[in-house]
Amino acid sequence: MRKMPLNLMILTSYFAIEPKNIRGGIGYRFVGLYGSLIKTLLRHWPESKVFWYSKVDCCLRVIDQSRVECQRLGMLKAVLKAASDSFKSGARLAVIIGYPYAIPGIRRLSEYIFGLLILKFLSVGHVRVIVDYFDPPVEGAFAFSEAGPSIRSIIYLRMLDLVTLRLSSIVIALSEFWRHYIARTYHISRDKILVVPNGTLVRHIRYNPPKAKGSLTVLYAGSALKVKSIDKLIQVVAMLKEKGLSIDLRIAGAKEMNLPEWVNVGAYNWPDFIANVLCTSDVCVIPYPPARMAFYYSLPAKLFDYMAAGKPIISTNLKDVGAIVKKFDCGLVANEWKEFELHLERLYHDRELAKKLGKNGRVAAEKNFNYELLGEGLFAKLVKMFEGSINGER
């Protein structure tokens, strides 16, 4: 492998490589994992190139050590250029699809399918396709819709999933649950599926423990949606305020429902959120309803930012979030909303406990969920894949 460098192609909805470009958890995955992977790649192989195709502006950005060059191309032409340039330079090519956000609309879907087929054909040589299946579309549709998706849309999305996952060399899942789920649902070998969780850009987040006394600022980072149980979170805080506790509720996201005037709500770009909102909060919450599958098994990016900032976490009883909170002793998990209220009241009165939980979270974020380390780990796995260590591929 040392004699044959590795090029990288990334297909996403939009281009985001700097923290200022982050727009929600999707963009955080792009900047955090893909951006860290690019830095690791160019550090090991300065002669490597990165081809990043953005669906939104139909632009192929060619990135190397010295510059970023943008070319207006369709997805199919972008795929052919990345493959052709790699072959000419004698480099191998790893193609990461940020699924499902890289997929174009119905009118241009043929470009995507043809591109996949070409990459699959070329995989007998020096190309491998990696599908980052970090937001399953069918399950997500059920989570965010009261009525649920139509039968027609479910069939369409399942077929698209099946084609994409079957034509890939490797699939990336967020957790062991999703690894098992993907393998069972689409009849894919579990050996073909890697687990790379969401993470946090620890280096950009200042550790700032909760206040030792005084009012308590409670933060939820995300859109204010009833489907995420924000109404129940507001009820809990309102009850504690009626008891005389000085608690402020802050929601950092879009206002998608009616909110009381005392709720502080606003949308921020990621750097401003980190510097001015997360930093000044005391307790961070994840109120998602466990009854919805995509929420129950979620690993939201906000969890790891909370941990990196040294904030104690209160979460509903979500499987993977709860497992992390309990394993690293960085917060409290509530089985029902009365317990959620009691946990919040406890941290209001016991600031030493809040500080201890937050510190545990920071240490865990640094060691286990640092996107720079996750990017280095993914790079090592890609190298092994081309060496034939994964799935026995040649």
C-alpha positions in Angstrom: 0.0 0.0 0.0 2.9 2.4 0.6 3.7 2.3 -3.1 0.1 2.9 -4.2 -1.6 5.9 -2.5 -5.2 6.1 -1.7 -7.6 8.6 -3.2 -11.0 9.4 -1.7 -14.3 10.3 -3.2 -17.2 11.6 -1.1 -20.8 11.9 -2.2 -23.0 14.1 0.0 -25.9 16.5 -0.2 -23.7 19.5 0.3 -20.0 20.4 0.9 -19.1 20.9 4.5 -15.5 20.6 5.7 -15.1 23.4 8.2 -17.1 23.8 11.5 -18.7 27.0 10.2 -20.4 24.9 7.5 -22.1 22.5 9.9 -25.9 22.5 9.5 -27.4 20.0 12.0 -26.3 16.4 12.6 -25.9 15.6 8.9 -23.4 18.4 8.3 -21.6 17.5 11.6 -21.0 14.0 10.2 -19.6 15.5 7.1 -17.3 17.9 8.9 -16.5 15.6 11.8 -15.9 12.2 10.3 -15.2 13.0 6.7 -13.2 16.1 7.4 -11.0 14.2 10.0 -10.6 11.3 7.5 -9.4 13.7 4.8 -6.8 15.3 7.2 -5.5 11.8 8.2 -5.4 10.7 4.5 -3.4 13.7 3.4 -1.1 13.4 6.3 -0.2 9.8 5.5 -0.2 10.3 1.7 0.4 13.9 0.7 0.1 12.9 -3.0 -3.4 11.7 -2.5 -6.5 13.5 -3.9 -10.0 13.9 -2.5 -13.0 14.2 -4.8 -16.0 15.7 -3.0 -19.2 15.8 -4.9 -22.1 18.0 -3.6 -25.6 17.2 -4.9 -27.0 20.6 -4.0 -24.7 22.7 -6.3 -23.6 19.8 -8.7 -20.0 20.7 -7.9 -17.0 18.3 -7.8 -14.4 19.7 -5.5 -10.9 18.3 -6.0 -8.9 18.7 -2.9 -5.2 18.2 -2.4 -2.5 19.6 -0.1 -2.4 23.0 -1.8 -5.8 23.9 -3.2 -9.5 23.2 -3.6 -10.7 23.2 -7.3 -14.4 23.3 -8.1 -15.8 21.8 -11.3 -19.5 21.9 -12.3 -20.4 18.3 -13.2 -23.3 15.8 -13.0 -22.8 13.0 -10.5 -22.1 10.4 -13.2 -19.4 12.5 -14.8 -17.9 13.3 -11.3 -17.7 9.6 -10.6 -16.0 8.9 -13.9 -13.5 11.7 -13.4 -12.5 10.5 -9.9 -12.0 7.0 -11.2 -10.1 8.1 -14.3 -7.8 10.4 -12.4 -7.1 7.7 -9.8 -6.3 5.1 -12.4 -4.0 7.5 -14.3 -2.0 8.3 -11.1 -1.9 4.6 -10.0 -4.0 5.3 -6.9 -6.7 3.2 -5.4 -10.1 4.9 -4.8 -12.4 4.7 -1.8 -15.8 6.1 -2.5 -17.9 7.1 0.6 -21.6 7.7 0.0 -23.2 9.8 2.7 -26.5 8.0 2.5 -29.3 8.9 2.0 -28.5 12.5 1.5 -26.2 12.0 -1.5 -29.1 10.6 -3.6 -30.5 13.1 -6.2 -34.2 13.6 -7.0 -36.3 11.2 -9.1 -35.4 12.9 -12.3 -31.6 12.4 -11.8 -31.8 9.1 -10.0 -30.5 7.3 -13.1 -27.2 9.1 -12.7 -26.8 7.8 -9.2 -27.7 4.2 -10.1 -25.4 4.2 -13.2 -22.6 5.6 -11.1 -23.1 2.8 -8.5 -23.0 0.2 -11.3 -19.8 1.6 -12.8 -18.1 1.7 -9.4 -19.3 -1.9 -8.7 -17.8 -3.0 -12.1 -14.5 -1.1 -11.3 -14.3 -2.7 -7.8 -12.7 -5.8 -9.4 -9.7 -3.5 -9.6 -8.8 -0.7 -7.3 -12.1 0.8 -6.3 -14.2 0.2 -3.1 -17.6 1.7 -2.3 -18.4 2.5 1.3 -22.0 3.4 2.2 -22.3 5.5 5.4 -25.8 4.4 6.3 -26.1 6.9 9.2 -29.8 7.9 8.8 -32.0 5.1 7.6 -34.7 6.8 5.5 -37.7 4.6 6.2 -37.2 4.4 9.9 -36.6 8.1 10.0 -39.8 8.8 8.2 -41.8 6.8 10.8 -40.0 8.7 13.6 -40.9 12.2 12.4 -44.3 11.6 10.9 -47.5 11.1 12.9 -49.2 9.4 10.0 -46.1 7.5 8.8 -44.9 7.2 5.2 -47.1 5.8 2.4 -46.7 2.2 1.2 -45.5 3.5 -2.1 -42.7 5.5 -0.5 -41.7 2.7 1.8 -41.4 0.3 -1.2 -39.4 2.9 -3.2 -37.0 3.6 -0.3 -36.5 -0.1 0.6 -35.6 -0.8 -3.1 -33.2 2.1 -3.1 -31.7 0.9 0.1 -31.3 -2.6 -1.2 -29.6 -1.5 -4.5 -27.2 0.8 -2.7 -26.3 -1.6 0.1 -25.9 -4.6 -2.1 -23.7 -2.8 -4.6 -21.4 -1.5 -1.8 -18.2 -3.1 -0.7 -18.6 -2.0 2.9 -21.5 -0.5 4.9 -21.0 1.8 7.9 -23.5 1.8 10.7 -23.8 4.0 13.8 -24.1 1.2 16.4 -24.1 -2.5 16.9 -27.9 -2.4 16.8 -28.0 -0.9 13.4 -25.3 -3.3 12.3 -27.5 -6.2 13.2 -30.6 -4.5 11.8 -29.1 -3.8 8.4 -27.7 -7.3 8.1 -31.1 -8.9 8.9 -33.3 -6.5 6.9 -31.2 -6.6 3.7 -29.6 -10.0 4.0 -26.0 -8.6 4.2 -23.2 -10.3 5.9 -22.4 -8.7 9.3 -18.7 -8.9 8.4 -19.4 -6.4 5.6 -20.7 -3.8 8.1 -18.4 -1.6 10.2 -19.5 0.5 13.2 -18.4 4.1 13.3 -20.6 6.1 15.8 -21.2 9.8 15.7 -18.7 11.9 17.6 -17.6 15.4 18.6 -14.9 17.9 17.6 -13.4 17.9 21.0 -10.6 20.3 20.1 -13.2 23.0 19.3 -15.2 22.7 22.5 -14.1 24.2 25.7 -14.7 22.2 28.9 -16.9 24.4 31.1 -18.6 22.6 34.1 -22.0 23.7 35.3 -22.3 26.6 37.7 -21.7 25.8 41.4 -24.8 27.7 42.5 -27.6 30.0 41.4 -30.1 29.5 38.5 -29.8 26.4 36.4 -29.9 26.7 32.6 -31.3 23.6 30.8 -30.4 23.1 27.2 -32.0 21.1 24.4 -30.0 21.3 21.1 -32.4 20.7 18.3 -35.7 21.8 16.7 -38.7 22.4 18.9 -40.9 19.6 17.7 -43.8 17.9 19.5 -42.8 14.6 18.0 -39.5 14.9 20.0 -41.5 15.3 23.2 -40.5 19.0 23.6 -44.0 19.7 25.0 -43.3 17.2 27.8 -39.9 18.7 28.5 -41.6 22.1 28.9 -44.2 20.7 31.3 -41.4 19.3 33.5 -39.5 22.6 33.6 -42.8 24.5 34.2 -43.6 22.3 37.2 -40.2 22.8 38.7 -40.5 26.6 38.2 -43.8 26.4 40.1 -42.0 24.8 43.0 -39.8 27.9 43.1 -36.7 26.6 41.4 -34.8 29.1 39.3 -34.6 27.2 36.0 -34.2 28.6 32.5 -35.0 26.4 29.5 -33.1 27.1 26.3 -33.8 25.4 22.9 -31.1 25.9 20.3 -32.9 25.1 17.0 -35.9 26.0 14.8 -39.2 26.8 16.4 -41.6 24.3 15.0 -44.3 24.5 17.6 -46.0 27.0 20.0 -43.8 27.7 23.0 -44.3 29.6 26.3 -42.8 33.1 26.3 -40.4 32.1 29.1 -38.7 29.5 26.8 -35.5 30.9 25.2 -35.4 29.6 21.6 -33.1 30.5 18.7 -31.2 29.0 15.8 -27.4 29.2 15.7 -24.6 28.1 13.5 -22.4 25.5 15.1 -19.5 27.7 16.2 -21.9 30.3 17.8 -23.8 27.5 19.5 -20.6 26.0 21.0 -19.2 29.3 22.2 -22.3 31.1 23.3 -25.0 28.6 24.1 -23.5 25.2 25.1 -20.8 26.8 27.1 -23.2 28.8 29.3 -25.6 26.0 30.0 -25.6 23.8 33.1 -27.6 20.7 32.2 -28.3 19.2 28.7 -31.2 17.0 27.8 -32.4 14.5 25.3 -36.1 14.1 25.6 -36.8 11.8 22.7 -39.8 9.4 23.0 -38.5 5.8 23.4 -41.6 4.4 21.6 -40.3 5.5 18.2 -37.7 3.1 16.8 -35.4 5.7 15.2 -35.3 7.7 18.4 -35.0 4.7 20.7 -31.9 3.5 18.8 -30.5 6.9 17.9 -27.0 8.3 18.6 -27.6 12.0 18.1 -24.6 14.2 17.6 -25.8 16.5 20.3 -25.0 13.8 22.9 -21.3 14.0 22.3 -21.1 17.8 22.2 -22.9 17.8 25.6 -20.3 15.4 26.9 -17.3 17.3 25.4 -18.5 20.5 27.1 -18.6 18.8 30.5 -22.4 19.1 30.9 -24.3 16.5 32.8 -27.0 14.8 30.7 -30.6 13.8 31.4 -32.1 11.5 28.8 -35.3 9.5 28.4 -34.8 5.8 28.4 -33.2 5.4 24.9 -31.3 2.3 24.3 -27.9 3.5 23.0 -28.0 6.9 24.5 -28.9 5.4 27.9 -26.1 2.8 27.5 -23.5 5.5 26.9 -24.8 7.7 29.8 -24.7 4.8 32.2 -21.4 3.2 31.0 -19.5 6.5 31.3 -21.5 7.8 34.3 -22.0 11.1 32.6 -25.7 11.7 33.3 -29.0 10.3 34.5 -31.6 8.3 32.6 -35.3 8.6 33.2 -37.8 5.7 32.6 -40.8 8.1 32.7 -41.4 11.9 32.9 -41.9 12.1 36.7 -38.4 10.5 37.1 -37.1 13.0 34.5 -38.4 15.8 36.7 -36.8 14.3 39.8 -33.4 14.0 38.0 -33.5 17.6 37.0 -34.5 18.7 40.5 -31.6 16.6 41.9 -29.0 18.2 39.7 -30.4 21.6 40.6 -29.7 21.0 44.3 -26.6 18.8 43.9 -24.1 20.8 41.8 -21.2 18.7 42.9 -22.9 15.6 41.3 -23.6 17.7 38.2 -20.0 18.7 38.0 -18.8 15.1 38.5 -21.1 13.7 35.8 -20.0 16.4 33.4 -16.3 15.8 34.0 -16.9 12.0 33.3 -18.5 13.0 30.0 -15.6 15.1 28.9 -13.1 12.3 29.6 -15.2 9.8 27.6 -15.6 12.2 24.7 -11.9 12.8 24.5 -11.0 9.1 24.6 -13.9 7.4 22.8 -15.9 9.9 20.6 -13.4 12.3 19.3 -14.0 12.7 15.6 -10.3 13.1 14.9 -9.7 9.6 16.4 -12.7 8.2 14.7 -11.4 9.5 11.4 -8.0 7.9 12.0 -9.7 4.6 12.9 -11.8 4.7 9.7 -8.6 5.4 7.6 -6.9 2.4 9.1 -9.9 0.2 8.2 -10.0 1.5 4.6 -6.3 0.6 4.3 -7.0 -2.9 5.6 -9.9 -3.2 3.2 -7.7 -2.6 0.2 -5.2 -5.0 1.7 -7.9 -7.7 1.6 -8.3 -7.9 5.4 -12.0 -7.2 5.4 -14.3 -9.8 3.9 -11.3 -11.5 2.1 -11.7 -9.0 -0.8 -8.9 -8.6 -3.4 
